[in-house]
Amino acid sequence: DCRDFSFFYLAAPETNPSRNTIWTDIYEDPAGNGWMTSAVSPFYSEQGEFLGVAGVDMTLDVIVNQVLAMELPWQGFAMLFDAE
């Protein structure tokens, strides 16, 4: 039951009344896939009824490799940082 996981409550109406996509802090995946983050979004019916949460998990390795592979013009550079 996905309602038992903390990501569900991050996107639920009680904690996310603005209905935005929420990014989790980095955490160690209990399934052994390494360090991850998740993006979770609430979804609603056309009548505004909360139906559930959709999300995607990404390992930190994937994010770091994407940042490193960016080709930026004008001798630019990319940085990866968290909310703090």
Wavefront OBJ file of the C-alpha trace (Angstrom):
o trace
v 0.000 0.000 0.000
v 1.759 3.138 -1.218
v 0.025 5.235 1.461
v 2.467 3.671 3.931
v 5.431 5.452 2.321
v 6.537 8.980 3.217
v 6.606 10.091 -0.430
v 2.824 9.680 -0.602
v 2.257 12.167 2.192
v 4.645 14.716 0.678
v 2.273 15.137 -2.276
v -1.051 14.575 -0.468
v -3.452 17.532 -0.082
v -2.836 17.949 3.656
v 0.877 18.614 3.181
v 0.825 19.948 -0.398
v -2.227 22.220 -0.825
v -0.511 24.033 -3.715
v -0.477 20.729 -5.686
v 3.159 21.171 -6.759
v 5.629 18.464 -7.668
v 7.754 17.738 -4.601
v 11.366 16.522 -4.678
v 12.485 14.387 -1.751
v 15.802 14.731 -0.009
v 18.459 12.247 -1.079
v 18.019 8.882 0.657
v 19.554 5.428 0.482
v 17.215 3.173 -1.464
v 16.051 0.264 0.710
v 16.015 -1.948 -2.417
v 19.777 -1.503 -2.771
v 19.917 0.796 -5.802
v 22.122 3.380 -4.083
v 21.405 6.984 -3.209
v 18.193 8.314 -4.730
v 15.771 11.184 -4.889
v 12.129 11.065 -5.899
v 9.830 13.555 -7.594
v 6.196 13.070 -6.577
v 3.121 14.828 -7.933
v -0.458 14.617 -6.768
v -3.127 13.903 -9.314
v -6.738 14.955 -9.138
v -9.952 14.230 -11.006
v -11.521 16.937 -13.169
v -13.834 17.591 -10.224
v -10.856 18.265 -7.956
v -10.952 14.985 -6.003
v -7.522 13.773 -4.900
v -6.883 10.423 -6.594
v -3.310 9.606 -5.730
v 0.364 10.299 -6.274
v 2.555 9.699 -9.311
v 6.297 9.691 -8.948
v 9.657 8.853 -10.370
v 12.843 7.760 -8.602
v 16.289 8.737 -9.835
v 19.624 7.607 -8.525
v 22.128 10.276 -7.640
v 24.548 8.708 -10.157
v 22.122 9.432 -13.007
v 21.702 13.055 -11.947
v 25.440 13.640 -11.492
v 26.223 12.065 -14.871
v 23.617 14.274 -16.564
v 25.119 17.398 -14.993
v 28.635 16.320 -15.991
v 27.521 15.633 -19.577
v 25.945 19.065 -20.077
v 27.490 21.085 -22.861
v 27.213 24.707 -21.836
v 28.099 27.650 -24.070
v 30.350 30.609 -23.221
v 32.634 28.635 -20.895
v 29.718 28.130 -18.501
v 29.591 25.477 -15.836
v 26.880 23.526 -14.046
v 26.496 23.022 -10.312
v 24.474 20.519 -8.371
v 23.177 21.663 -4.980
v 20.431 20.893 -2.520
v 17.907 23.064 -0.691
v 20.437 23.926 1.997
l 1 2 3 4 5 6 7 8 9 10 11 12 13 14 15 16 17 18 19 20 21 22 23 24 25 26 27 28 29 30 31 32 33 34 35 36 37 38 39 40 41 42 43 44 45 46 47 48 49 50 51 52 53 54 55 56 57 58 59 60 61 62 63 64 65 66 67 68 69 70 71 72 73 74 75 76 77 78 79 80 81 82 83 84
